Amino acid sequence: MKILLILLVVWAIAFIVRILMRSQKPATQIPSSKTDKLHKCAFCGVHCPEDETFRYKDNAFCSKEHLDQYFQYKDDKPE
Ligand SMILES: [Zn+2]
């Protein structure tokens, strides 16, 4: 009978600990990351996360190639 009581106490502690762990989860949740912000590529219009964006002055680009092509196109613009 004593063993049953000990098991019950251990189960109750485990149960309480589980509830406490669960209730702490929202607090430890990762805050919305800075990569949530999307930038539109000035060349092709694709939206890219901020950490994958190439920036030049006020323009954002999805890739280094589009950054280069954008300014190449601007410079070589036929008249
Ligand atoms: Zn692009």
PDB file of the backbone (N, CA, C, O) and the ligand in Angstrom, with CONECT records:
HET     ZN  A 101       1
ATOM      1  N   MET A   1       0.843  -1.222   0.000  1.00  0.00           N
ATOM      2  CA  MET A   1       0.000   0.000   0.000  1.00  0.00           C
ATOM      3  C   MET A   1       0.864   1.252   0.000  1.00  0.00           C
ATOM      4  O   MET A   1       0.516   2.260  -0.616  1.00  0.00           O
ATOM      5  N   LYS A   2       2.010   1.178   0.706  1.00  0.00           N
ATOM      6  CA  LYS A   2       2.923   2.319   0.790  1.00  0.00           C
ATOM      7  C   LYS A   2       3.498   2.648  -0.600  1.00  0.00           C
ATOM      8  O   LYS A   2       3.686   3.808  -0.965  1.00  0.00           O
ATOM      9  N   ILE A   3       3.767   1.567  -1.357  1.00  0.00           N
ATOM     10  CA  ILE A   3       4.327   1.744  -2.709  1.00  0.00           C
ATOM     11  C   ILE A   3       3.316   2.470  -3.595  1.00  0.00           C
ATOM     12  O   ILE A   3       3.692   3.340  -4.381  1.00  0.00           O
ATOM     13  N   LEU A   4       2.062   2.123  -3.475  1.00  0.00           N
ATOM     14  CA  LEU A   4       1.017   2.775  -4.257  1.00  0.00           C
ATOM     15  C   LEU A   4       0.964   4.280  -3.970  1.00  0.00           C
ATOM     16  O   LEU A   4       0.806   5.098  -4.876  1.00  0.00           O
ATOM     17  N   LEU A   5       1.100   4.616  -2.699  1.00  0.00           N
ATOM     18  CA  LEU A   5       1.078   6.020  -2.296  1.00  0.00           C
ATOM     19  C   LEU A   5       2.267   6.761  -2.905  1.00  0.00           C
ATOM     20  O   LEU A   5       2.123   7.877  -3.405  1.00  0.00           O
ATOM     21  N   ILE A   6       3.461   6.121  -2.858  1.00  0.00           N
ATOM     22  CA  ILE A   6       4.660   6.741  -3.442  1.00  0.00           C
ATOM     23  C   ILE A   6       4.476   6.930  -4.947  1.00  0.00           C
ATOM     24  O   ILE A   6       4.801   7.985  -5.492  1.00  0.00           O
ATOM     25  N   LEU A   7       3.950   5.896  -5.615  1.00  0.00           N
ATOM     26  CA  LEU A   7       3.706   5.998  -7.060  1.00  0.00           C
ATOM     27  C   LEU A   7       2.733   7.128  -7.377  1.00  0.00           C
ATOM     28  O   LEU A   7       2.908   7.864  -8.349  1.00  0.00           O
ATOM     29  N   LEU A   8       1.720   7.250  -6.552  1.00  0.00           N
ATOM     30  CA  LEU A   8       0.722   8.305  -6.759  1.00  0.00           C
ATOM     31  C   LEU A   8       1.370   9.684  -6.622  1.00  0.00           C
ATOM     32  O   LEU A   8       1.089  10.590  -7.407  1.00  0.00           O
ATOM     33  N   VAL A   9       2.246   9.836  -5.610  1.00  0.00           N
ATOM     34  CA  VAL A   9       2.934  11.116  -5.389  1.00  0.00           C
ATOM     35  C   VAL A   9       3.851  11.417  -6.580  1.00  0.00           C
ATOM     36  O   VAL A   9       3.870  12.538  -7.090  1.00  0.00           O
ATOM     37  N   VAL A  10       4.606  10.410  -7.014  1.00  0.00           N
ATOM     38  CA  VAL A  10       5.513  10.598  -8.156  1.00  0.00           C
ATOM     39  C   VAL A  10       4.717  10.981  -9.403  1.00  0.00           C
ATOM     40  O   VAL A  10       5.118  11.873 -10.151  1.00  0.00           O
ATOM     41  N   TRP A  11       3.583  10.301  -9.627  1.00  0.00           N
ATOM     42  CA  TRP A  11       2.749  10.595 -10.793  1.00  0.00           C
ATOM     43  C   TRP A  11       2.206  12.028 -10.708  1.00  0.00           C
ATOM     44  O   TRP A  11       2.162  12.753 -11.702  1.00  0.00           O
ATOM     45  N   ALA A  12       1.792  12.415  -9.489  1.00  0.00           N
ATOM     46  CA  ALA A  12       1.245  13.758  -9.300  1.00  0.00           C
ATOM     47  C   ALA A  12       2.311  14.818  -9.580  1.00  0.00           C
ATOM     48  O   ALA A  12       2.029  15.842 -10.201  1.00  0.00           O
ATOM     49  N   ILE A  13       3.541  14.561  -9.114  1.00  0.00           N
ATOM     50  CA  ILE A  13       4.632  15.516  -9.366  1.00  0.00           C
ATOM     51  C   ILE A  13       4.918  15.605 -10.865  1.00  0.00           C
ATOM     52  O   ILE A  13       5.080  16.697 -11.409  1.00  0.00           O
ATOM     53  N   ALA A  14       4.980  14.448 -11.528  1.00  0.00           N
ATOM     54  CA  ALA A  14       5.228  14.423 -12.969  1.00  0.00           C
ATOM     55  C   ALA A  14       4.122  15.170 -13.711  1.00  0.00           C
ATOM     56  O   ALA A  14       4.386  15.902 -14.664  1.00  0.00           O
ATOM     57  N   PHE A  15       2.893  14.978 -13.267  1.00  0.00           N
ATOM     58  CA  PHE A  15       1.747  15.637 -13.892  1.00  0.00           C
ATOM     59  C   PHE A  15       1.854  17.160 -13.748  1.00  0.00           C
ATOM     60  O   PHE A  15       1.634  17.900 -14.707  1.00  0.00           O
ATOM     61  N   ILE A  16       2.196  17.614 -12.542  1.00  0.00           N
ATOM     62  CA  ILE A  16       2.311  19.056 -12.276  1.00  0.00           C
ATOM     63  C   ILE A  16       3.462  19.657 -13.089  1.00  0.00           C
ATOM     64  O   ILE A  16       3.334  20.733 -13.674  1.00  0.00           O
ATOM     65  N   VAL A  17       4.598  18.931 -13.111  1.00  0.00           N
ATOM     66  CA  VAL A  17       5.753  19.417 -13.871  1.00  0.00           C
ATOM     67  C   VAL A  17       5.399  19.555 -15.356  1.00  0.00           C
ATOM     68  O   VAL A  17       5.787  20.521 -16.013  1.00  0.00           O
ATOM     69  N   ARG A  18       4.649  18.562 -15.874  1.00  0.00           N
ATOM     70  CA  ARG A  18       4.264  18.604 -17.284  1.00  0.00           C
ATOM     71  C   ARG A  18       3.382  19.827 -17.567  1.00  0.00           C
ATOM     72  O   ARG A  18       3.551  20.501 -18.583  1.00  0.00           O
ATOM     73  N   ILE A  19       2.453  20.099 -16.667  1.00  0.00           N
ATOM     74  CA  ILE A  19       1.567  21.258 -16.843  1.00  0.00           C
ATOM     75  C   ILE A  19       2.378  22.552 -16.794  1.00  0.00           C
ATOM     76  O   ILE A  19       2.150  23.464 -17.589  1.00  0.00           O
ATOM     77  N   LEU A  20       3.328  22.628 -15.853  1.00  0.00           N
ATOM     78  CA  LEU A  20       4.160  23.832 -15.741  1.00  0.00           C
ATOM     79  C   LEU A  20       5.001  24.024 -17.010  1.00  0.00           C
ATOM     80  O   LEU A  20       5.135  25.141 -17.510  1.00  0.00           O
ATOM     81  N   MET A  21       5.563  22.926 -17.521  1.00  0.00           N
ATOM     82  CA  MET A  21       6.383  23.007 -18.744  1.00  0.00           C
ATOM     83  C   MET A  21       5.542  23.505 -19.911  1.00  0.00           C
ATOM     84  O   MET A  21       5.984  24.330 -20.710  1.00  0.00           O
ATOM     85  N   ARG A  22       4.316  22.983 -19.992  1.00  0.00           N
ATOM     86  CA  ARG A  22       3.439  23.353 -21.095  1.00  0.00           C
ATOM     87  C   ARG A  22       3.059  24.831 -21.006  1.00  0.00           C
ATOM     88  O   ARG A  22       3.010  25.525 -22.021  1.00  0.00           O
ATOM     89  N   SER A  23       2.789  25.311 -19.786  1.00  0.00           N
ATOM     90  CA  SER A  23       2.366  26.697 -19.626  1.00  0.00           C
ATOM     91  C   SER A  23       3.516  27.666 -19.863  1.00  0.00           C
ATOM     92  O   SER A  23       3.292  28.850 -20.116  1.00  0.00           O
ATOM     93  N   GLN A  24       4.762  27.160 -19.781  1.00  0.00           N
ATOM     94  CA  GLN A  24       5.904  28.049 -20.016  1.00  0.00           C
ATOM     95  C   GLN A  24       6.235  28.179 -21.486  1.00  0.00           C
ATOM     96  O   GLN A  24       6.961  29.087 -21.889  1.00  0.00           O
ATOM     97  N   LYS A  25       5.696  27.261 -22.299  1.00  0.00           N
ATOM     98  CA  LYS A  25       6.058  27.251 -23.718  1.00  0.00           C
ATOM     99  C   LYS A  25       5.836  28.582 -24.440  1.00  0.00           C
ATOM    100  O   LYS A  25       6.732  29.037 -25.151  1.00  0.00           O
ATOM    101  N   PRO A  26       4.668  29.222 -24.282  1.00  0.00           N
ATOM    102  CA  PRO A  26       4.479  30.483 -25.014  1.00  0.00           C
ATOM    103  C   PRO A  26       5.524  31.527 -24.673  1.00  0.00           C
ATOM    104  O   PRO A  26       5.903  32.326 -25.530  1.00  0.00           O
ATOM    105  N   ALA A  27       5.999  31.532 -23.423  1.00  0.00           N
ATOM    106  CA  ALA A  27       6.985  32.522 -23.008  1.00  0.00           C
ATOM    107  C   ALA A  27       8.330  32.269 -23.676  1.00  0.00           C
ATOM    108  O   ALA A  27       9.064  33.206 -23.987  1.00  0.00           O
ATOM    109  N   THR A  28       8.652  30.971 -23.899  1.00  0.00           N
ATOM    110  CA  THR A  28       9.939  30.642 -24.497  1.00  0.00           C
ATOM    111  C   THR A  28       9.857  30.558 -26.013  1.00  0.00           C
ATOM    112  O   THR A  28      10.843  30.254 -26.684  1.00  0.00           O
ATOM    113  N   GLN A  29       8.675  30.830 -26.544  1.00  0.00           N
ATOM    114  CA  GLN A  29       8.518  30.769 -27.990  1.00  0.00           C
ATOM    115  C   GLN A  29       9.426  31.810 -28.649  1.00  0.00           C
ATOM    116  O   GLN A  29       9.592  32.926 -28.156  1.00  0.00           O
ATOM    117  N   ILE A  30       9.999  31.409 -29.768  1.00  0.00           N
ATOM    118  CA  ILE A  30      10.915  32.309 -30.470  1.00  0.00           C
ATOM    119  C   ILE A  30      10.131  33.519 -30.972  1.00  0.00           C
ATOM    120  O   ILE A  30       9.110  33.356 -31.638  1.00  0.00           O
ATOM    121  N   PRO A  31      10.585  34.709 -30.667  1.00  0.00           N
ATOM    122  CA  PRO A  31       9.893  35.899 -31.160  1.00  0.00           C
ATOM    123  C   PRO A  31       9.958  35.966 -32.678  1.00  0.00           C
ATOM    124  O   PRO A  31      10.887  35.443 -33.294  1.00  0.00           O
ATOM    125  N   SER A  32       8.971  36.608 -33.270  1.00  0.00           N
ATOM    126  CA  SER A  32       8.927  36.677 -34.732  1.00  0.00           C
ATOM    127  C   SER A  32      10.275  37.151 -35.254  1.00  0.00           C
ATOM    128  O   SER A  32      10.754  38.227 -34.898  1.00  0.00           O
ATOM    129  N   SER A  33      10.862  36.344 -36.084  1.00  0.00           N
ATOM    130  CA  SER A  33      12.234  36.604 -36.517  1.00  0.00           C
ATOM    131  C   SER A  33      12.306  37.815 -37.438  1.00  0.00           C
ATOM    132  O   SER A  33      11.312  38.223 -38.038  1.00  0.00           O
ATOM    133  N   LYS A  34      13.490  38.372 -37.532  1.00  0.00           N
ATOM    134  CA  LYS A  34      13.686  39.549 -38.373  1.00  0.00           C
ATOM    135  C   LYS A  34      13.569  39.208 -39.849  1.00  0.00           C
ATOM    136  O   LYS A  34      13.441  40.096 -40.692  1.00  0.00           O
ATOM    137  N   THR A  35      13.616  37.884 -40.166  1.00  0.00           N
ATOM    138  CA  THR A  35      13.542  37.484 -41.569  1.00  0.00           C
ATOM    139  C   THR A  35      12.115  37.510 -42.098  1.00  0.00           C
ATOM    140  O   THR A  35      11.882  37.209 -43.269  1.00  0.00           O
ATOM    141  N   ASP A  36      11.153  37.870 -41.241  1.00  0.00           N
ATOM    142  CA  ASP A  36       9.764  37.923 -41.682  1.00  0.00           C
ATOM    143  C   ASP A  36       9.553  38.999 -42.736  1.00  0.00           C
ATOM    144  O   ASP A  36       8.677  38.881 -43.592  1.00  0.00           O
ATOM    145  N   LYS A  37      10.354  40.034 -42.666  1.00  0.00           N
ATOM    146  CA  LYS A  37      10.161  41.160 -43.568  1.00  0.00           C
ATOM    147  C   LYS A  37      10.612  40.782 -44.977  1.00  0.00           C
ATOM    148  O   LYS A  37      11.707  40.254 -45.172  1.00  0.00           O
ATOM    149  N   LEU A  38       9.762  41.057 -45.942  1.00  0.00           N
ATOM    150  CA  LEU A  38      10.077  40.725 -47.329  1.00  0.00           C
ATOM    151  C   LEU A  38      10.347  42.002 -48.108  1.00  0.00           C
ATOM    152  O   LEU A  38       9.735  43.045 -47.880  1.00  0.00           O
ATOM    153  N   HIS A  39      11.283  41.880 -49.032  1.00  0.00           N
ATOM    154  CA  HIS A  39      11.592  43.002 -49.912  1.00  0.00           C
ATOM    155  C   HIS A  39      11.354  42.583 -51.350  1.00  0.00           C
ATOM    156  O   HIS A  39      11.670  41.458 -51.738  1.00  0.00           O
ATOM    157  N   LYS A  40      10.807  43.473 -52.122  1.00  0.00           N
ATOM    158  CA  LYS A  40      10.520  43.178 -53.517  1.00  0.00           C
ATOM    159  C   LYS A  40      11.747  43.494 -54.364  1.00  0.00           C
ATOM    160  O   LYS A  40      12.321  44.580 -54.284  1.00  0.00           O
ATOM    161  N   CYS A  41      12.130  42.515 -55.176  1.00  0.00           N
ATOM    162  CA  CYS A  41      13.258  42.708 -56.078  1.00  0.00           C
ATOM    163  C   CYS A  41      12.891  43.774 -57.109  1.00  0.00           C
ATOM    164  O   CYS A  41      11.845  43.692 -57.753  1.00  0.00           O
ATOM    165  N   ALA A  42      13.754  44.769 -57.259  1.00  0.00           N
ATOM    166  CA  ALA A  42      13.485  45.861 -58.188  1.00  0.00           C
ATOM    167  C   ALA A  42      13.602  45.405 -59.636  1.00  0.00           C
ATOM    168  O   ALA A  42      13.140  46.096 -60.544  1.00  0.00           O
ATOM    169  N   PHE A  43      14.216  44.249 -59.856  1.00  0.00           N
ATOM    170  CA  PHE A  43      14.413  43.751 -61.216  1.00  0.00           C
ATOM    171  C   PHE A  43      13.295  42.814 -61.659  1.00  0.00           C
ATOM    172  O   PHE A  43      12.698  43.017 -62.716  1.00  0.00           O
ATOM    173  N   CYS A  44      13.008  41.788 -60.857  1.00  0.00           N
ATOM    174  CA  CYS A  44      12.031  40.776 -61.287  1.00  0.00           C
ATOM    175  C   CYS A  44      10.742  40.804 -60.469  1.00  0.00           C
ATOM    176  O   CYS A  44       9.764  40.161 -60.849  1.00  0.00           O
ATOM    177  N   GLY A  45      10.722  41.535 -59.357  1.00  0.00           N
ATOM    178  CA  GLY A  45       9.503  41.654 -58.571  1.00  0.00           C
ATOM    179  C   GLY A  45       9.273  40.549 -57.564  1.00  0.00           C
ATOM    180  O   GLY A  45       8.254  40.544 -56.873  1.00  0.00           O
ATOM    181  N   VAL A  46      10.212  39.602 -57.468  1.00  0.00           N
ATOM    182  CA  VAL A  46      10.083  38.515 -56.501  1.00  0.00           C
ATOM    183  C   VAL A  46      10.320  39.063 -55.093  1.00  0.00           C
ATOM    184  O   VAL A  46      11.181  39.918 -54.883  1.00  0.00           O
ATOM    185  N   HIS A  47       9.549  38.559 -54.138  1.00  0.00           N
ATOM    186  CA  HIS A  47       9.728  38.991 -52.749  1.00  0.00           C
ATOM    187  C   HIS A  47      10.707  38.063 -52.040  1.00  0.00           C
ATOM    188  O   HIS A  47      10.560  36.842 -52.087  1.00  0.00           O
ATOM    189  N   CYS A  48      11.702  38.645 -51.389  1.00  0.00           N
ATOM    190  CA  CYS A  48      12.744  37.868 -50.706  1.00  0.00           C
ATOM    191  C   CYS A  48      12.811  38.285 -49.247  1.00  0.00           C
ATOM    192  O   CYS A  48      12.556  39.442 -48.913  1.00  0.00           O
ATOM    193  N   PRO A  49      13.160  37.328 -48.366  1.00  0.00           N
ATOM    194  CA  PRO A  49      13.398  37.675 -46.969  1.00  0.00           C
ATOM    195  C   PRO A  49      14.568  38.637 -46.842  1.00  0.00           C
ATOM    196  O   PRO A  49      15.482  38.642 -47.667  1.00  0.00           O
ATOM    197  N   GLU A  50      14.522  39.449 -45.798  1.00  0.00           N
ATOM    198  CA  GLU A  50      15.499  40.526 -45.654  1.00  0.00           C
ATOM    199  C   GLU A  50      16.953  40.020 -45.665  1.00  0.00           C
ATOM    200  O   GLU A  50      17.831  40.657 -46.247  1.00  0.00           O
ATOM    201  N   ASP A  51      17.197  38.867 -45.017  1.00  0.00           N
ATOM    202  CA  ASP A  51      18.579  38.400 -44.920  1.00  0.00           C
ATOM    203  C   ASP A  51      19.096  37.806 -46.218  1.00  0.00           C
ATOM    204  O   ASP A  51      20.288  37.518 -46.329  1.00  0.00           O
ATOM    205  N   GLU A  52      18.209  37.612 -47.219  1.00  0.00           N
ATOM    206  CA  GLU A  52      18.657  37.094 -48.514  1.00  0.00           C
ATOM    207  C   GLU A  52      18.637  38.180 -49.576  1.00  0.00           C
ATOM    208  O   GLU A  52      18.891  37.922 -50.753  1.00  0.00           O
ATOM    209  N   THR A  53      18.331  39.401 -49.147  1.00  0.00           N
ATOM    210  CA  THR A  53      18.175  40.486 -50.091  1.00  0.00           C
ATOM    211  C   THR A  53      19.494  41.219 -50.297  1.00  0.00           C
ATOM    212  O   THR A  53      20.230  41.482 -49.346  1.00  0.00           O
ATOM    213  N   PHE A  54      19.774  41.540 -51.536  1.00  0.00           N
ATOM    214  CA  PHE A  54      20.913  42.394 -51.857  1.00  0.00           C
ATOM    215  C   PHE A  54      20.378  43.810 -51.994  1.00  0.00           C
ATOM    216  O   PHE A  54      19.404  44.062 -52.704  1.00  0.00           O
ATOM    217  N   ARG A  55      21.035  44.718 -51.304  1.00  0.00           N
ATOM    218  CA  ARG A  55      20.520  46.086 -51.315  1.00  0.00           C
ATOM    219  C   ARG A  55      21.522  47.028 -51.959  1.00  0.00           C
ATOM    220  O   ARG A  55      22.736  46.908 -51.789  1.00  0.00           O
ATOM    221  N   TYR A  56      20.967  47.957 -52.697  1.00  0.00           N
ATOM    222  CA  TYR A  56      21.795  49.029 -53.228  1.00  0.00           C
ATOM    223  C   TYR A  56      20.980  50.306 -53.161  1.00  0.00           C
ATOM    224  O   TYR A  56      19.948  50.432 -53.819  1.00  0.00           O
ATOM    225  N   LYS A  57      21.444  51.241 -52.370  1.00  0.00           N
ATOM    226  CA  LYS A  57      20.705  52.477 -52.098  1.00  0.00           C
ATOM    227  C   LYS A  57      19.285  52.149 -51.651  1.00  0.00           C
ATOM    228  O   LYS A  57      19.117  51.480 -50.631  1.00  0.00           O
ATOM    229  N   ASP A  58      18.267  52.588 -52.367  1.00  0.00           N
ATOM    230  CA  ASP A  58      16.887  52.334 -51.950  1.00  0.00           C
ATOM    231  C   ASP A  58      16.308  51.084 -52.586  1.00  0.00           C
ATOM    232  O   ASP A  58      15.157  50.739 -52.323  1.00  0.00           O
ATOM    233  N   ASN A  59      17.082  50.397 -53.421  1.00  0.00           N
ATOM    234  CA  ASN A  59      16.569  49.241 -54.143  1.00  0.00           C
ATOM    235  C   ASN A  59      16.965  47.937 -53.463  1.00  0.00           C
ATOM    236  O   ASN A  59      18.042  47.825 -52.877  1.00  0.00           O
ATOM    237  N   ALA A  60      16.077  46.961 -53.552  1.00  0.00           N
ATOM    238  CA  ALA A  60      16.357  45.619 -53.037  1.00  0.00           C
ATOM    239  C   ALA A  60      16.335  44.645 -54.210  1.00  0.00           C
ATOM    240  O   ALA A  60      15.572  44.818 -55.161  1.00  0.00           O
ATOM    241  N   PHE A  61      17.181  43.621 -54.130  1.00  0.00           N
ATOM    242  CA  PHE A  61      17.265  42.643 -55.216  1.00  0.00           C
ATOM    243  C   PHE A  61      17.312  41.239 -54.634  1.00  0.00           C
ATOM    244  O   PHE A  61      17.845  41.015 -53.547  1.00  0.00           O
ATOM    245  N   CYS A  62      16.740  40.292 -55.385  1.00  0.00           N
ATOM    246  CA  CYS A  62      16.689  38.910 -54.904  1.00  0.00           C
ATOM    247  C   CYS A  62      18.042  38.234 -55.047  1.00  0.00           C
ATOM    248  O   CYS A  62      18.321  37.257 -54.352  1.00  0.00           O
ATOM    249  N   SER A  63      18.882  38.737 -55.933  1.00  0.00           N
ATOM    250  CA  SER A  63      20.188  38.108 -56.147  1.00  0.00           C
ATOM    251  C   SER A  63      21.181  39.157 -56.623  1.00  0.00           C
ATOM    252  O   SER A  63      20.814  40.246 -57.063  1.00  0.00           O
ATOM    253  N   LYS A  64      22.456  38.785 -56.517  1.00  0.00           N
ATOM    254  CA  LYS A  64      23.523  39.672 -56.986  1.00  0.00           C
ATOM    255  C   LYS A  64      23.390  39.897 -58.501  1.00  0.00           C
ATOM    256  O   LYS A  64      23.655  40.991 -59.000  1.00  0.00           O
ATOM    257  N   GLU A  65      22.978  38.847 -59.223  1.00  0.00           N
ATOM    258  CA  GLU A  65      22.820  38.937 -60.682  1.00  0.00           C
ATOM    259  C   GLU A  65      21.785  40.000 -61.045  1.00  0.00           C
ATOM    260  O   GLU A  65      21.994  40.796 -61.961  1.00  0.00           O
ATOM    261  N   HIS A  66      20.680  40.001 -60.325  1.00  0.00           N
ATOM    262  CA  HIS A  66      19.624  40.970 -60.644  1.00  0.00           C
ATOM    263  C   HIS A  66      20.057  42.383 -60.288  1.00  0.00           C
ATOM    264  O   HIS A  66      19.681  43.344 -60.959  1.00  0.00           O
ATOM    265  N   LEU A  67      20.847  42.505 -59.233  1.00  0.00           N
ATOM    266  CA  LEU A  67      21.390  43.820 -58.886  1.00  0.00           C
ATOM    267  C   LEU A  67      22.248  44.332 -60.042  1.00  0.00           C
ATOM    268  O   LEU A  67      22.111  45.474 -60.481  1.00  0.00           O
ATOM    269  N   ASP A  68      23.145  43.451 -60.528  1.00  0.00           N
ATOM    270  CA  ASP A  68      24.028  43.831 -61.632  1.00  0.00           C
ATOM    271  C   ASP A  68      23.228  44.129 -62.898  1.00  0.00           C
ATOM    272  O   ASP A  68      23.460  45.135 -63.569  1.00  0.00           O
ATOM    273  N   GLN A  69      22.270  43.230 -63.222  1.00  0.00           N
ATOM    274  CA  GLN A  69      21.491  43.381 -64.453  1.00  0.00           C
ATOM    275  C   GLN A  69      20.637  44.646 -64.418  1.00  0.00           C
ATOM    276  O   GLN A  69      20.460  45.318 -65.434  1.00  0.00           O
ATOM    277  N   TYR A  70      20.113  44.956 -63.242  1.00  0.00           N
ATOM    278  CA  TYR A  70      19.255  46.134 -63.102  1.00  0.00           C
ATOM    279  C   TYR A  70      20.030  47.388 -63.493  1.00  0.00           C
ATOM    280  O   TYR A  70      19.533  48.229 -64.242  1.00  0.00           O
ATOM    281  N   PHE A  71      21.249  47.502 -62.981  1.00  0.00           N
ATOM    282  CA  PHE A  71      22.019  48.715 -63.258  1.00  0.00           C
ATOM    283  C   PHE A  71      22.654  48.666 -64.634  1.00  0.00           C
ATOM    284  O   PHE A  71      22.883  49.706 -65.252  1.00  0.00           O
ATOM    285  N   GLN A  72      22.942  47.456 -65.123  1.00  0.00           N
ATOM    286  CA  GLN A  72      23.448  47.303 -66.484  1.00  0.00           C
ATOM    287  C   GLN A  72      22.380  47.790 -67.462  1.00  0.00           C
ATOM    288  O   GLN A  72      22.659  48.548 -68.390  1.00  0.00           O
ATOM    289  N   TYR A  73      21.150  47.332 -67.226  1.00  0.00           N
ATOM    290  CA  TYR A  73      20.028  47.696 -68.085  1.00  0.00           C
ATOM    291  C   TYR A  73      19.809  49.208 -68.051  1.00  0.00           C
ATOM    292  O   TYR A  73      19.557  49.834 -69.081  1.00  0.00           O
ATOM    293  N   LYS A  74      19.907  49.775 -66.871  1.00  0.00           N
ATOM    294  CA  LYS A  74      19.687  51.213 -66.730  1.00  0.00           C
ATOM    295  C   LYS A  74      20.745  52.011 -67.481  1.00  0.00           C
ATOM    296  O   LYS A  74      20.459  53.010 -68.141  1.00  0.00           O
ATOM    297  N   ASP A  75      22.012  51.516 -67.351  1.00  0.00           N
ATOM    298  CA  ASP A  75      23.119  52.219 -67.993  1.00  0.00           C
ATOM    299  C   ASP A  75      23.072  52.091 -69.508  1.00  0.00           C
ATOM    300  O   ASP A  75      23.349  53.046 -70.234  1.00  0.00           O
ATOM    301  N   ASP A  76      22.706  50.860 -69.990  1.00  0.00           N
ATOM    302  CA  ASP A  76      22.719  50.583 -71.421  1.00  0.00           C
ATOM    303  C   ASP A  76      21.372  50.885 -72.075  1.00  0.00           C
ATOM    304  O   ASP A  76      21.101  50.433 -73.187  1.00  0.00           O
ATOM    305  N   LYS A  77      20.555  51.630 -71.398  1.00  0.00           N
ATOM    306  CA  LYS A  77      19.216  51.884 -71.914  1.00  0.00           C
ATOM    307  C   LYS A  77      19.263  52.503 -73.317  1.00  0.00           C
ATOM    308  O   LYS A  77      19.860  53.563 -73.508  1.00  0.00           O
ATOM    309  N   PRO A  78      18.636  51.842 -74.294  1.00  0.00           N
ATOM    310  CA  PRO A  78      18.656  52.411 -75.650  1.00  0.00           C
ATOM    311  C   PRO A  78      17.833  53.680 -75.721  1.00  0.00           C
ATOM    312  O   PRO A  78      16.847  53.826 -74.999  1.00  0.00           O
ATOM    313  N   GLU A  79      18.227  54.588 -76.576  1.00  0.00           N
ATOM    314  CA  GLU A  79      17.538  55.872 -76.645  1.00  0.00           C
ATOM    315  C   GLU A  79      16.435  55.888 -77.685  1.00  0.00           C
ATOM    316  O   GLU A  79      15.764  56.906 -77.858  1.00  0.00           O
TER     317      GLU A  79
HETATM  318 ZN    ZN A 101      15.100  39.419 -58.838  1.00  0.00          ZN2+
END
